[in-house]
Amino acid sequence: MSGDLKLRDLGTGEELLLAPAAEEPRRPALAGDVVAWEATENGTRVVRARWGGETRTIPGPFDHAGEPRVEGDAVVLTGWLTTDEAGDTDIFLYEPGQAEAVRVASGPGQQRFPDITATHVAFADFSEDLDGRFDQDARDLADIVVYDRRTGRAAPRPREGKQAFPMLGAGEKVAYLEWAPIHPEPKFDQFELLIGDIAAPGSGDAVAARIEMGGAPYVLPAVRGELVEWVERPAEGEVSLRRRPVDLSAAADEVPGLSGLELFGPSASATITVLAARSPGGELELRGIAR
């Protein structure tokens, strides 16, 4: 079930309705004046974006689209080339004013889960997997690929096992999730968070955290500026929000003031982290935490 999607000004508290619940808005992403999200339009999954006070569906040479991420000047997304959800996907970039999104990464099988900054795009490439797609089986082998927006060149960062869900936004660093070549299911119960220099080989990347989720709902980490943050939900013990410098110069610390709460979906700017929190039996509310 989806609710209304609203944009809140954290300074004034004013809210703007971006999409009603009837459009099934989900996976919103915000940077600067650009907001993007998934929606359902005439029964088809699309990516919608708003900038300059106008909202439109992003067109492109694909059947349907999803998984948007944004920078202040562009939206990156995954495009499905056919109606098959398990079929071939490529990575597309859309800049306001373009007639349609432009393909920036392709190959056999699926390329998915992109992220973007002013200089780079990163995504997971599943072409090494036996079936070439992300279908949450016991393998789902993949590597992270970094695309330089300035040169138009893509650089794979090969490592053994599965690396997916890349995260940019911490200067010249790239972070991502990693699993062993054969990993238990459901895979999001446990994973490692790795960080490395964006221009260096993946073999030199370091483990920032070993994260336990203890079952659904699963919550991805957030990387922005000088910090990486994640929700820890161990099988035994309390849920917590933890943070660590992206240069790994210090150990992880627990963020205080969130004891006894369920925590969901951290998202961060350079100065504030916003996440949803809920007390047992209570309603979800947004919490803002200084960084």
Secondary structure, DSSP 8 states (H G I E B T S, - for coil): ----EEEE-TTT--EEEEE-GGG--EEEEEETTEEEEEEEETTEEEEEEEETTEEEE---SSSEEEEEEEETTEEEEEEESSS-TTS-EEEEEE-TT-SS-EEEE--SSBEEEEEE-SSEEEEEE-TTSSSSS---SS---BEEEEEETTTTEEEEE--SSEEEEEEEEETTEEEEEEE-SS--SSGGGEEEEEEEETTS-GGG-EEEEEEE--SSS----EEETTEEEEEE--SSS--EEEEEETT--S--EE-TT-TT-EEEEEEE-SSEEEEEEE-TT---EEEEEE-
